[in-house]
Amino acid sequence: MRKIAIVILNWNGKAMLERYLPSVCRFSQLEGAGVVVADNGSTDDSVAFVKEHFPSVQLVLLDDNYGFAEGYNRSLAQLDAEYFLLLNSDVEVTENWLSPMLAYMDAHPDVAACQPKIRSFMEKDKFEHAGACGGFLDKYAFPFCRGRLFGEVESDAGQYDTVTDVFWATGAALLIRSDDFSAVGGLDGSFFAHMEEIDLCWRLRSRGRRIVCVPESVVYHLGGGTLNVENPRKTFLNFRNNLLMIYKNVPDDYLNRVLLARFFFDHLAAFQYLLKGDVGNAKAIFKARREFRKIRGEYTEKRKSNLAVQSVKDIPEVLDRSLVFSFYMFGKKKFSDLHFPK
């Protein structure tokens, strides 16, 4: 068994591999580390490119595009390592990016997963939207980060440079123990893409396992490599999967309260899109809610299984109030404005 498998899931991403794979290979030469490209049934010449230019990189070949979640599930099932590091194909890593995370994980066996500090590849003094310096949820399951609330992204001035317990670690660069990944059933393949890492971390946290951000490790993420932020398909997946995640994980005593609040907030978001003339994204939200109602029953057994093994109901990394109200009504535009966690 190797120490760590750094696994890049690829789908028709030769351009991304050309641009970012060299840094991963260059700065990941630790004893027991191996770089893997898991190909999700690409139809371009990604695989041929890796074979020709990076012969030391292991290839895992899938026969179809299974999406982010199931693509990783099927790929990791073929690998044997103490740690898996799920790495987006549009991430540039830096020198010494692995050692701080591995050292922390080795020294803290109660930690299931961690992430590095994620900066923007395009604006390198800023955090990157998808992960920043560690992820959290508010009481209605809106995700946010140290360094990013909704669309407001902070510059990195070292204000979040402490190792901190978080609710979720970004799937853009997620280091996880293989035993923990297996113990909670991996990613939910039915999500296809988006929110799947938050759902995974929720299951881990509710079982008493810790998630942290190790900001001594730094990477740069391009972001939007597959779907732009305002793409209706992405909007659909984010809203649908967020509702599914809520249904799977929120305890009985306040599930209905959360779903009722999300009914209000989701329709408000759709109305905002309509005011901007963005009919496509508004329709995507309504479609996501219809899809959730249609398939909700298929997740009842997953919900029962999750609740049956929960040992932590009141997770400390959940904001005890509405982020929407804090942001839009009270002007809390930075993570530090929330005075959270205490």
Residue frames as qw, qx, qy, qz and C-alpha x, y, z in Angstrom:
[[0.000, 0.887, 0.461, 0.000, 0.00, 0.00, 0.00],
 [0.390, 0.404, -0.034, 0.827, 1.34, 3.41, -0.94],
 [0.165, -0.296, -0.472, 0.814, 1.12, 6.35, 1.45],
 [0.291, 0.614, 0.263, -0.685, -0.94, 8.66, -0.76],
 [0.404, 0.352, 0.680, 0.501, -2.58, 8.54, -4.17],
 [0.108, 0.486, 0.035, -0.867, -3.10, 11.97, -5.73],
 [0.368, 0.370, 0.825, 0.218, -6.02, 11.35, -8.04],
 [0.177, 0.359, -0.149, -0.904, -7.02, 13.76, -10.81],
 [0.516, 0.457, 0.719, -0.089, -10.38, 12.97, -12.40],
 [0.018, -0.350, 0.431, 0.831, -10.32, 13.90, -16.07],
 [0.531, 0.539, 0.653, -0.027, -12.99, 14.21, -18.73],
 [0.512, 0.697, 0.292, 0.408, -11.92, 15.64, -22.08],
 [0.276, -0.954, 0.013, 0.116, -9.48, 17.85, -20.24],
 [0.819, 0.197, 0.025, 0.538, -6.25, 17.60, -22.20],
 [0.198, 0.753, -0.055, 0.625, -5.76, 21.38, -22.06],
 [0.566, -0.757, 0.143, -0.294, -6.05, 21.32, -18.27],
 [0.937, -0.233, 0.113, 0.235, -3.63, 18.42, -17.98],
 [0.643, 0.489, -0.009, 0.590, -1.12, 20.19, -20.21],
 [0.014, -0.784, 0.101, -0.612, -1.29, 23.27, -18.04],
 [0.532, -0.662, 0.269, -0.454, -1.53, 21.92, -14.50],
 [0.988, -0.125, -0.090, 0.031, -0.27, 18.33, -14.37],
 [0.616, 0.467, -0.372, 0.514, 3.42, 19.40, -14.58],
 [0.176, -0.608, 0.410, -0.657, 3.21, 21.22, -11.23],
 [0.871, -0.329, 0.117, -0.346, 1.52, 18.24, -9.60],
 [0.948, 0.144, -0.182, 0.217, 4.23, 15.85, -10.77],
 [0.409, 0.586, -0.356, 0.602, 7.03, 18.25, -9.91],
 [0.188, -0.504, 0.442, -0.718, 5.92, 19.06, -6.36],
 [0.859, -0.259, 0.086, -0.433, 4.51, 15.69, -5.31],
 [0.710, 0.363, -0.589, 0.129, 7.70, 13.67, -5.25],
 [0.466, -0.549, 0.539, -0.437, 7.41, 12.40, -1.69],
 [0.092, 0.177, -0.980, 0.019, 8.23, 8.86, -0.68],
 [0.162, 0.318, 0.900, -0.251, 5.08, 6.79, -0.99],
 [0.363, 0.596, 0.200, -0.688, 3.25, 9.34, -3.15],
 [0.350, 0.130, 0.772, 0.515, 1.86, 8.57, -6.58],
 [0.327, 0.365, -0.041, -0.871, 0.01, 10.68, -9.14],
 [0.330, 0.291, 0.891, 0.115, -3.00, 9.09, -10.83],
 [0.339, 0.172, -0.223, -0.897, -5.14, 10.37, -13.69],
 [0.362, 0.301, 0.864, -0.178, -8.55, 8.72, -13.60],
 [0.129, 0.095, -0.467, -0.870, -10.19, 9.18, -16.98],
 [0.452, 0.330, 0.597, -0.575, -13.97, 9.44, -17.08],
 [0.596, 0.457, 0.648, 0.126, -14.45, 8.03, -20.58],
 [0.030, 0.699, -0.173, -0.693, -12.83, 10.94, -22.44],
 [0.746, 0.540, 0.378, 0.098, -13.27, 11.20, -26.19],
 [0.244, 0.922, -0.301, -0.019, -10.36, 13.60, -26.73],
 [0.795, 0.321, -0.440, 0.265, -6.70, 12.50, -26.65],
 [0.427, -0.778, 0.311, -0.340, -6.19, 13.10, -22.92],
 [0.919, -0.290, 0.267, 0.023, -5.13, 9.53, -22.25],
 [0.817, 0.414, 0.029, 0.401, -2.66, 9.45, -25.13],
 [0.113, 0.850, -0.220, 0.465, -1.19, 12.75, -23.90],
 [0.619, -0.665, 0.359, -0.216, -0.59, 11.39, -20.40],
 [0.964, -0.012, 0.211, 0.162, 0.91, 8.16, -21.72],
 [0.675, 0.578, -0.021, 0.459, 3.33, 10.04, -23.97],
 [0.149, 0.740, -0.227, 0.615, 4.37, 12.92, -21.72],
 [0.415, -0.549, 0.496, -0.529, 3.89, 11.58, -18.18],
 [0.698, 0.101, -0.697, -0.129, 4.76, 7.87, -18.25],
 [0.208, 0.090, -0.793, 0.566, 5.21, 7.80, -14.46],
 [0.471, -0.034, 0.253, -0.844, 1.57, 8.82, -13.92],
 [0.205, 0.153, 0.965, -0.054, -0.76, 5.90, -13.30],
 [0.396, -0.022, -0.357, -0.846, -3.89, 5.77, -15.45],
 [0.306, 0.259, 0.857, -0.323, -7.26, 4.46, -14.34],
 [0.190, 0.020, -0.544, -0.817, -9.59, 4.16, -17.32],
 [0.422, 0.326, 0.667, -0.520, -13.36, 4.24, -16.90],
 [0.298, 0.253, 0.800, 0.456, -15.69, 3.28, -19.72],
 [0.002, -0.764, -0.523, -0.379, -18.05, 6.25, -19.47],
 [0.043, 0.418, -0.234, 0.877, -18.48, 9.71, -17.95],
 [0.472, -0.470, -0.736, 0.120, -19.79, 8.89, -14.47],
 [0.230, -0.900, -0.103, -0.354, -19.57, 12.46, -13.21],
 [0.054, 0.674, -0.551, 0.489, -17.38, 13.76, -10.41],
 [0.635, -0.417, 0.461, -0.458, -18.87, 11.71, -7.59],
 [0.962, 0.040, 0.247, -0.110, -19.25, 8.26, -9.12],
 [0.666, 0.647, -0.316, 0.197, -16.16, 8.74, -11.26],
 [0.045, -0.645, 0.635, -0.422, -14.11, 9.11, -8.11],
 [0.794, -0.249, 0.422, -0.361, -15.90, 6.23, -6.38],
 [0.957, 0.287, 0.044, -0.014, -15.09, 3.85, -9.22],
 [0.512, 0.689, -0.406, 0.313, -11.53, 5.09, -9.59],
 [0.243, -0.628, 0.592, -0.442, -10.60, 5.01, -5.90],
 [0.918, -0.132, 0.259, -0.268, -11.99, 1.47, -5.64],
 [0.898, 0.384, -0.126, 0.176, -9.14, 0.41, -7.93],
 [0.299, 0.682, -0.437, 0.504, -6.41, 2.04, -5.81],
 [0.794, -0.436, -0.369, 0.209, -4.68, 1.00, -2.61],
 [0.304, 0.464, -0.277, 0.784, -3.38, 3.85, -0.46],
 [0.287, -0.376, -0.643, 0.602, -3.58, 5.08, 3.11],
 [0.115, 0.619, 0.214, -0.747, -4.68, 8.51, 1.88],
 [0.433, 0.557, 0.557, 0.438, -6.49, 9.68, -1.21],
 [0.067, -0.505, -0.052, 0.859, -6.11, 13.24, -2.43],
 [0.425, 0.665, 0.595, 0.154, -8.90, 14.23, -4.80],
 [0.233, -0.492, 0.158, 0.824, -7.48, 17.00, -6.97],
 [0.539, 0.756, 0.257, -0.267, -9.25, 18.97, -9.68],
 [0.760, 0.276, 0.301, 0.506, -7.52, 19.01, -13.05],
 [0.243, 0.803, 0.094, 0.536, -7.39, 22.84, -12.99],
 [0.568, -0.820, 0.045, 0.057, -5.30, 23.15, -9.81],
 [0.530, 0.612, -0.416, 0.414, -1.70, 24.39, -9.76],
 [0.783, -0.572, -0.183, 0.159, 0.07, 23.10, -6.68],
 [0.070, 0.904, -0.349, 0.238, 3.09, 24.66, -4.98],
 [0.492, 0.348, -0.714, 0.357, 6.32, 23.44, -3.48],
 [0.091, 0.046, -0.794, 0.599, 5.81, 21.66, -0.15],
 [0.537, -0.202, -0.147, -0.806, 2.03, 21.54, -0.59],
 [0.783, -0.162, -0.568, -0.195, 1.67, 17.94, 0.58],
 [0.477, 0.108, -0.693, 0.530, 3.89, 17.73, 3.66],
 [0.195, -0.185, 0.419, -0.868, 1.93, 20.04, 6.01],
 [0.753, -0.104, -0.127, -0.637, -1.35, 18.24, 5.35],
 [0.814, 0.046, -0.578, 0.014, 0.13, 14.77, 5.68],
 [0.297, 0.200, -0.651, 0.669, 2.00, 15.71, 8.85],
 [0.416, -0.188, 0.284, -0.843, -1.17, 17.07, 10.42],
 [0.847, -0.043, -0.274, -0.454, -3.21, 14.02, 9.46],
 [0.691, 0.141, -0.664, 0.248, -0.53, 11.63, 10.74],
 [0.151, 0.162, -0.601, 0.768, -0.42, 13.48, 14.06],
 [0.448, 0.046, 0.352, -0.821, -4.20, 13.67, 14.47],
 [0.003, -0.075, -0.971, -0.227, -5.90, 10.31, 13.88],
 [0.213, 0.553, 0.681, -0.429, -9.30, 11.82, 14.77],
 [0.277, 0.609, -0.168, -0.724, -9.13, 13.95, 11.60],
 [0.750, 0.318, 0.580, 0.019, -10.72, 12.25, 8.62],
 [0.559, 0.583, 0.354, 0.471, -9.99, 14.84, 5.94],
 [0.246, -0.696, -0.034, 0.674, -8.38, 18.19, 5.28],
 [0.549, 0.748, 0.254, 0.272, -7.80, 20.75, 2.56],
 [0.507, -0.053, -0.020, 0.860, -5.10, 23.32, 1.75],
 [0.110, 0.665, 0.141, -0.725, -5.61, 27.04, 1.39],
 [0.521, 0.471, 0.609, 0.369, -7.18, 27.59, -2.04],
 [0.018, -0.600, 0.063, 0.797, -6.22, 30.77, -3.87],
 [0.647, 0.690, 0.215, -0.243, -7.46, 31.93, -7.24],
 [0.716, 0.049, 0.405, 0.567, -5.27, 31.07, -10.20],
 [0.325, 0.715, 0.339, 0.518, -6.45, 34.20, -12.01],
 [0.139, -0.842, 0.141, -0.502, -6.09, 36.61, -9.05],
 [0.729, 0.050, -0.612, 0.301, -3.39, 35.02, -6.96],
 [0.054, 0.232, -0.515, 0.824, -3.71, 37.39, -4.02],
 [0.623, -0.171, 0.075, -0.760, -7.35, 36.35, -3.56],
 [0.483, -0.037, 0.846, -0.222, -9.02, 33.25, -2.22],
 [0.227, -0.007, -0.768, -0.599, -10.80, 31.02, -4.68],
 [0.609, -0.200, -0.059, -0.766, -14.57, 30.66, -4.53],
 [0.896, -0.095, -0.361, -0.243, -14.72, 26.87, -4.25],
 [0.844, -0.183, -0.400, 0.307, -13.14, 26.18, -0.90],
 [0.036, -0.881, 0.201, -0.426, -11.06, 29.25, 0.03],
 [0.121, 0.464, -0.741, 0.469, -9.72, 28.51, 3.53],
 [0.036, -0.111, -0.946, 0.301, -12.21, 25.89, 4.66],
 [0.337, -0.323, -0.524, -0.712, -15.97, 25.43, 4.40],
 [0.145, 0.136, 0.710, -0.675, -18.92, 25.85, 6.77],
 [0.143, -0.501, -0.732, -0.439, -22.74, 25.77, 6.65],
 [0.279, -0.233, 0.262, -0.894, -25.35, 28.07, 8.10],
 [0.420, 0.052, 0.761, -0.491, -28.43, 26.72, 9.91],
 [0.726, 0.478, 0.220, -0.442, -30.27, 26.38, 6.58],
 [0.820, 0.021, 0.484, 0.306, -27.42, 24.52, 4.84],
 [0.444, 0.890, -0.077, 0.060, -26.04, 27.41, 2.80],
 [0.851, -0.107, -0.008, 0.514, -22.32, 26.73, 2.30],
 [0.118, 0.970, -0.150, 0.150, -19.69, 29.43, 2.82],
 [0.843, 0.130, -0.241, 0.463, -15.96, 29.62, 3.48],
 [0.444, -0.707, 0.044, 0.549, -13.27, 31.37, 5.45],
 [0.257, -0.321, 0.446, 0.795, -12.51, 33.98, 2.82],
 [0.166, -0.108, -0.623, -0.757, -15.75, 33.76, 0.80],
 [0.305, 0.391, 0.680, -0.540, -19.37, 34.57, 1.61],
 [0.604, 0.678, 0.368, -0.199, -21.68, 34.05, -1.37],
 [0.694, 0.623, 0.103, 0.347, -19.98, 35.95, -4.24],
 [0.104, -0.947, 0.256, -0.165, -17.79, 38.12, -2.00],
 [0.918, 0.040, -0.177, 0.353, -14.23, 36.78, -2.14],
 [0.373, -0.903, 0.134, 0.164, -11.56, 38.24, 0.14],
 [0.473, 0.695, -0.496, 0.217, -7.92, 38.94, -0.58],
 [0.889, -0.279, -0.284, 0.225, -5.56, 36.70, 1.35],
 [0.067, 0.812, -0.344, 0.466, -3.62, 38.79, 3.86],
 [0.376, 0.194, -0.814, 0.398, -2.85, 35.90, 6.17],
 [0.451, -0.324, 0.251, -0.793, -6.00, 36.52, 8.20],
 [0.917, -0.115, 0.061, -0.376, -6.98, 32.84, 8.13],
 [0.499, 0.548, -0.666, 0.079, -3.59, 31.21, 8.44],
 [0.393, -0.344, 0.749, -0.408, -4.40, 29.05, 11.47],
 [0.253, -0.071, -0.945, -0.192, -5.30, 25.39, 11.22],
 [0.451, -0.020, 0.304, -0.839, -9.04, 25.35, 11.92],
 [0.292, 0.254, 0.920, -0.069, -11.78, 22.77, 12.21],
 [0.335, 0.171, -0.301, -0.876, -14.26, 23.22, 9.37],
 [0.752, 0.180, 0.420, -0.475, -17.52, 21.60, 8.34],
 [0.873, 0.402, 0.270, 0.060, -16.42, 20.65, 4.86],
 [0.360, -0.504, 0.503, 0.603, -13.28, 20.51, 2.77],
 [0.530, 0.613, -0.166, -0.561, -13.45, 21.36, -0.91],
 [0.902, 0.174, 0.388, 0.072, -13.41, 18.62, -3.52],
 [0.470, 0.852, -0.227, 0.043, -10.97, 20.75, -5.51],
 [0.397, 0.491, -0.688, 0.357, -8.18, 19.48, -3.23],
 [0.765, -0.456, 0.111, -0.441, -9.50, 17.03, -0.66],
 [0.301, 0.372, -0.850, 0.219, -7.12, 14.85, 1.35],
 [0.781, -0.300, 0.104, -0.537, -8.99, 12.00, 3.03],
 [0.335, -0.326, 0.879, -0.098, -8.12, 8.76, 4.77],
 [0.419, 0.068, -0.758, -0.495, -9.11, 5.87, 2.56],
 [0.178, -0.235, -0.917, 0.267, -10.61, 4.06, 5.56],
 [0.175, 0.426, 0.420, -0.782, -12.88, 7.01, 6.33],
 [0.370, 0.273, -0.428, -0.778, -13.88, 7.35, 2.70],
 [0.389, -0.048, -0.887, -0.243, -14.94, 3.72, 2.65],
 [0.081, -0.227, -0.820, 0.520, -16.56, 3.75, 6.10],
 [0.298, 0.466, 0.345, -0.759, -19.19, 6.32, 5.07],
 [0.643, 0.486, 0.592, -0.002, -19.77, 4.87, 1.61],
 [0.437, 0.076, 0.399, 0.803, -17.72, 7.33, -0.41],
 [0.174, 0.176, -0.097, -0.964, -19.30, 10.11, -2.44],
 [0.559, 0.431, 0.600, -0.376, -22.98, 9.91, -3.35],
 [0.318, -0.017, 0.692, 0.647, -22.75, 8.95, -7.00],
 [0.184, 0.687, 0.689, 0.138, -26.32, 10.05, -7.69],
 [0.094, -0.830, -0.106, 0.539, -25.28, 13.68, -7.16],
 [0.717, 0.596, 0.165, 0.321, -23.19, 13.47, -10.36],
 [0.480, 0.240, -0.154, 0.830, -21.40, 16.73, -9.49],
 [0.109, -0.513, 0.102, -0.845, -21.58, 19.62, -6.99],
 [0.595, -0.521, 0.214, -0.574, -22.22, 19.43, -3.22],
 [0.919, -0.036, -0.392, -0.033, -21.02, 15.83, -3.11],
 [0.511, 0.242, -0.560, 0.606, -17.96, 16.68, -0.99],
 [0.299, -0.369, 0.316, -0.821, -20.11, 18.65, 1.48],
 [0.874, -0.187, -0.151, -0.421, -22.46, 15.68, 1.79],
 [0.806, 0.130, -0.506, 0.278, -19.45, 13.39, 2.36],
 [0.230, 0.309, -0.507, 0.771, -18.02, 15.68, 5.04],
 [0.570, -0.363, 0.089, -0.731, -21.44, 16.01, 6.69],
 [0.930, -0.139, -0.309, -0.147, -21.58, 12.24, 7.10],
 [0.647, 0.187, -0.504, 0.541, -18.08, 12.23, 8.55],
 [0.048, -0.379, 0.356, -0.853, -18.75, 15.11, 10.98],
 [0.716, -0.337, -0.035, -0.611, -22.02, 13.61, 12.19],
 [0.933, -0.096, -0.339, 0.079, -20.07, 10.47, 13.07],
 [0.601, -0.775, 0.078, 0.180, -17.64, 12.48, 15.17],
 [0.752, 0.087, 0.207, 0.619, -14.79, 12.67, 12.68],
 [0.125, -0.789, -0.015, 0.601, -13.01, 16.01, 12.27],
 [0.609, 0.615, 0.269, 0.422, -12.36, 18.02, 9.08],
 [0.364, -0.730, 0.010, 0.578, -9.69, 20.74, 9.02],
 [0.529, 0.828, -0.027, 0.186, -8.04, 23.31, 6.78],
 [0.725, -0.396, 0.126, 0.549, -4.23, 23.39, 6.82],
 [0.334, 0.936, 0.078, -0.077, -3.40, 26.81, 5.32],
 [0.377, -0.650, 0.530, 0.392, 0.35, 26.25, 5.39],
 [0.460, 0.137, 0.770, 0.420, -0.37, 24.22, 2.27],
 [0.289, 0.630, 0.034, -0.720, -1.29, 26.44, -0.70],
 [0.435, 0.225, 0.742, 0.457, -2.68, 25.67, -4.15],
 [0.209, 0.359, -0.121, -0.902, -4.14, 27.80, -6.95],
 [0.407, 0.383, 0.829, -0.020, -7.48, 26.84, -8.49],
 [0.011, 0.097, 0.476, 0.874, -8.72, 28.10, -11.84],
 [0.311, 0.368, 0.636, -0.603, -12.34, 27.21, -11.05],
 [0.588, 0.581, 0.145, -0.543, -15.23, 26.86, -13.47],
 [0.109, -0.409, 0.790, 0.443, -13.15, 24.49, -15.58],
 [0.153, 0.250, 0.937, 0.192, -16.21, 22.40, -16.42],
 [0.031, -0.758, -0.593, -0.271, -19.18, 24.69, -15.84],
 [0.123, 0.402, -0.139, 0.896, -19.14, 28.43, -15.26],
 [0.024, 0.137, 0.670, -0.729, -20.64, 29.79, -12.03],
 [0.447, 0.308, 0.183, -0.819, -23.74, 31.11, -13.81],
 [0.282, 0.095, -0.836, -0.461, -24.35, 28.03, -15.93],
 [0.710, -0.204, -0.002, -0.674, -27.97, 26.80, -15.53],
 [0.842, 0.015, -0.539, -0.015, -26.82, 23.18, -15.39],
 [0.390, 0.162, -0.622, 0.659, -24.55, 24.05, -12.46],
 [0.355, -0.239, 0.242, -0.871, -27.35, 26.01, -10.80],
 [0.830, -0.130, -0.307, -0.448, -29.67, 23.02, -11.17],
 [0.759, 0.035, -0.601, 0.249, -27.16, 20.58, -9.67],
 [0.170, 0.232, -0.523, 0.802, -26.25, 22.91, -6.80],
 [0.504, -0.212, 0.172, -0.819, -29.86, 23.55, -5.76],
 [0.871, -0.077, -0.359, -0.325, -31.07, 19.97, -6.26],
 [0.707, 0.099, -0.607, 0.349, -28.11, 18.40, -4.50],
 [0.023, -0.304, 0.473, -0.827, -28.29, 20.88, -1.65],
 [0.705, -0.215, 0.039, -0.675, -31.89, 19.81, -1.01],
 [0.894, 0.023, -0.444, -0.055, -30.95, 16.13, -1.24],
 [0.442, 0.269, -0.603, 0.607, -28.07, 16.72, 1.17],
 [0.352, -0.309, 0.331, -0.819, -30.43, 18.39, 3.65],
 [0.857, -0.129, -0.138, -0.479, -32.89, 15.53, 3.41],
 [0.816, 0.148, -0.534, 0.161, -30.17, 12.92, 3.89],
 [0.527, 0.156, -0.530, 0.646, -28.51, 14.50, 6.91],
 [0.222, -0.409, 0.228, -0.856, -30.66, 16.95, 8.92],
 [0.021, -0.106, -0.916, 0.387, -32.11, 15.33, 12.08],
 [0.104, -0.550, -0.793, -0.240, -35.86, 14.82, 12.37],
 [0.213, -0.683, -0.508, 0.479, -36.50, 17.53, 14.93],
 [0.059, 0.730, 0.006, -0.680, -35.70, 20.38, 12.55],
 [0.381, 0.095, 0.727, 0.564, -35.82, 18.92, 9.04],
 [0.184, 0.739, 0.622, 0.184, -39.19, 20.47, 8.17],
 [0.167, -0.898, -0.089, 0.397, -38.07, 23.85, 9.49],
 [0.336, -0.448, 0.510, 0.653, -35.00, 23.81, 7.26],
 [0.304, 0.300, 0.769, 0.476, -36.94, 22.66, 4.18],
 [0.071, 0.868, 0.488, -0.062, -39.55, 25.37, 4.74],
 [0.211, -0.810, 0.149, 0.527, -36.86, 28.03, 4.99],
 [0.347, -0.206, 0.667, 0.626, -35.23, 26.72, 1.82],
 [0.292, 0.635, 0.687, 0.199, -38.57, 26.93, 0.00],
 [0.012, -0.956, -0.177, 0.233, -38.56, 30.65, 0.77],
 [0.300, -0.693, 0.404, 0.516, -34.88, 31.27, 0.05],
 [0.457, 0.053, 0.743, 0.486, -34.84, 29.24, -3.18],
 [0.272, 0.763, 0.559, 0.174, -37.82, 31.09, -4.60],
 [0.131, -0.931, 0.021, 0.340, -36.21, 34.38, -3.59],
 [0.409, -0.417, 0.583, 0.565, -33.06, 33.37, -5.50],
 [0.401, 0.394, 0.728, 0.392, -35.14, 32.48, -8.56],
 [0.102, 0.924, 0.362, -0.073, -36.92, 35.84, -8.36],
 [0.270, -0.779, 0.270, 0.498, -33.56, 37.64, -8.24],
 [0.427, -0.058, 0.707, 0.560, -32.48, 35.85, -11.42],
 [0.279, 0.680, 0.644, 0.213, -35.73, 36.89, -13.10],
 [0.074, -0.940, -0.120, 0.310, -35.17, 40.51, -12.10],
 [0.288, -0.592, 0.510, 0.554, -31.79, 40.33, -13.86],
 [0.651, 0.530, -0.244, -0.486, -33.41, 38.84, -16.94],
 [0.088, 0.390, -0.915, -0.052, -31.68, 35.51, -16.38],
 [0.824, -0.031, -0.035, -0.565, -34.57, 33.18, -17.16],
 [0.736, 0.258, -0.626, 0.004, -32.32, 30.15, -17.63],
 [0.247, 0.199, -0.762, 0.565, -31.00, 30.12, -14.09],
 [0.504, -0.107, 0.326, -0.793, -34.41, 30.91, -12.61],
 [0.861, 0.097, -0.283, -0.412, -35.88, 27.92, -14.46],
 [0.558, 0.282, -0.744, 0.236, -32.96, 25.80, -13.21],
 [0.137, -0.195, 0.671, -0.702, -33.94, 26.49, -9.60],
 [0.728, 0.039, 0.152, -0.667, -37.59, 25.57, -10.20],
 [0.802, 0.262, -0.508, -0.174, -36.47, 22.45, -12.06],
 [0.288, 0.311, -0.794, 0.436, -34.18, 21.50, -9.16],
 [0.401, -0.106, 0.554, -0.722, -37.03, 21.77, -6.67],
 [0.836, 0.159, -0.110, -0.514, -39.35, 19.70, -8.88],
 [0.666, 0.325, -0.669, 0.058, -36.65, 17.05, -9.28],
 [0.004, -0.274, 0.759, -0.590, -36.12, 16.96, -5.51],
 [0.648, -0.012, 0.343, -0.680, -39.81, 16.39, -4.85],
 [0.832, 0.281, -0.331, -0.347, -39.88, 13.67, -7.50],
 [0.721, 0.264, -0.613, 0.184, -36.89, 11.65, -6.26],
 [0.287, -0.601, 0.474, -0.575, -36.92, 12.46, -2.53],
 [0.903, -0.223, 0.163, -0.329, -38.41, 9.07, -1.68],
 [0.876, 0.332, -0.310, 0.165, -35.46, 7.30, -3.27],
 [0.302, 0.528, -0.524, 0.596, -33.24, 8.74, -0.52],
 [0.688, -0.571, 0.024, -0.448, -35.29, 7.59, 2.46],
 [0.957, -0.178, -0.147, 0.177, -33.09, 4.59, 3.16],
 [0.551, 0.383, -0.244, 0.700, -29.94, 6.72, 2.91],
 [0.257, -0.647, 0.143, -0.704, -31.48, 9.14, 5.38],
 [0.863, -0.451, -0.046, -0.222, -32.37, 6.36, 7.81],
 [0.889, 0.056, -0.199, 0.409, -28.88, 4.91, 7.57],
 [0.310, 0.522, -0.225, 0.762, -27.21, 8.28, 8.16],
 [0.442, -0.628, 0.118, -0.629, -29.38, 9.20, 11.14],
 [0.932, -0.299, -0.193, -0.066, -28.93, 5.77, 12.71],
 [0.819, -0.031, -0.184, 0.543, -25.17, 6.27, 13.09],
 [0.100, 0.771, -0.075, 0.624, -25.06, 9.98, 13.91],
 [0.629, -0.369, -0.485, 0.482, -23.20, 10.68, 17.14],
 [0.196, -0.298, -0.115, 0.927, -23.04, 14.48, 16.76],
 [0.210, 0.736, 0.634, 0.111, -26.28, 16.33, 16.02],
 [0.014, -0.992, -0.068, 0.108, -25.25, 19.89, 16.88],
 [0.790, 0.198, 0.061, 0.577, -22.10, 20.27, 14.80],
 [0.336, -0.697, -0.118, 0.622, -20.02, 23.24, 16.04],
 [0.266, -0.184, 0.445, 0.835, -19.05, 24.31, 12.52],
 [0.052, 0.615, 0.681, 0.393, -22.67, 25.18, 11.64],
 [0.002, 0.188, -0.112, 0.976, -23.50, 28.87, 11.93],
 [0.004, -0.400, -0.832, 0.385, -26.41, 29.26, 14.36],
 [0.273, 0.662, 0.251, -0.651, -28.21, 31.83, 12.20],
 [0.685, 0.633, 0.352, 0.075, -29.09, 32.65, 8.59],
 [0.510, -0.194, 0.310, 0.779, -26.17, 33.63, 6.42],
 [0.193, 0.596, 0.532, 0.570, -28.60, 35.25, 3.97],
 [0.263, -0.918, -0.286, -0.076, -29.85, 37.66, 6.63],
 [0.596, -0.603, 0.095, 0.522, -26.35, 38.28, 8.00],
 [0.492, 0.034, 0.443, 0.749, -25.02, 39.06, 4.52],
 [0.113, 0.522, 0.517, 0.669, -27.86, 41.00, 2.89],
 [0.326, -0.832, -0.374, -0.246, -29.57, 42.64, 5.85],
 [0.578, -0.792, 0.015, 0.195, -26.74, 43.21, 8.32],
 [0.340, 0.890, -0.303, 0.030, -23.84, 43.78, 5.91],
 [0.666, -0.497, 0.543, 0.120, -21.63, 40.91, 7.05],
 [0.685, 0.668, -0.221, -0.189, -19.50, 40.60, 3.92],
 [0.339, 0.554, -0.740, 0.173, -16.44, 38.85, 5.37],
 [0.743, -0.192, -0.638, 0.055, -16.08, 35.63, 7.27],
 [0.370, -0.005, -0.543, 0.754, -14.46, 37.48, 10.17],
 [0.306, -0.274, -0.002, -0.911, -17.56, 39.72, 10.43],
 [0.730, -0.297, -0.499, -0.360, -19.56, 36.68, 11.54],
 [0.280, -0.567, 0.619, -0.466, -17.40, 36.21, 14.67],
 [0.933, -0.012, 0.248, -0.260, -17.58, 32.50, 14.02],
 [0.729, -0.436, -0.528, -0.009, -16.48, 29.94, 15.05],
 [0.365, -0.871, 0.166, -0.283, -15.88, 31.11, 18.60]]
